[in-house]
Amino acid sequence: MSTTTVRLPEELKSRIDRLAAADGKTAHAFMVDALARAAELRKRQLAFDAEVQQR
């Protein structure tokens, strides 16, 4: 697994900490899950756009 540094505004980091705790997750797990969902959504959007262009 690779390491990436992300600089977050303090307010966002605090929100992530609170939401992760509410879900019983670490902030790291919360962010990894959020990034995975965002990447999957973008992949689907690109596939949809490609299909629309073909039609």
N, C-alpha and C positions, 0 to 999 in steps of 0.2 A: 504494500500500500504506500502511495506517495504522500508527501506532506506539502500542504499549501498554506500560506499565511494570508489571512483575510483581515483587513482593517475595517472594523465596524464602528459606526457612530455609537456613542455610549448608550443612547436611548434605545437603539435597535438591539444592542447586546443585552440590555436589561430586559427587554420584552422577550427575547429568545430564552434567556435564563428562566424567567417566570413561566413561560409556556412549556418549556421542556420539563420543568419541575412538576407542573400540573399533569403532564403526561407520564411522569415517572421515568423520564429519560435524562441523559446528560445533554448539555448544550451541543456538544459535538454530534451526538446521535440525531438530535433534532435537525441540525443543519444538514447533515448528510442525507437524511430522509427528504428534507425540503428540496435540496439540490437534485436528488434522484427524480423526484416528482416533476420538477420544473424541466429537467432534461427530457423526460419521457413525453411530457406535454408538448414541448417544442418539436420533438421528433415526429409526433403525430400530426402537428400542425403543418410541418414541412411536407409530409407524405400526402396530406389532404390537398395542400396547395399544388403539389406536383400532379395529382390526379385531376384537379380542376383544369390545370393547364393543358392536359392531354385531351380533354373533352371539348 
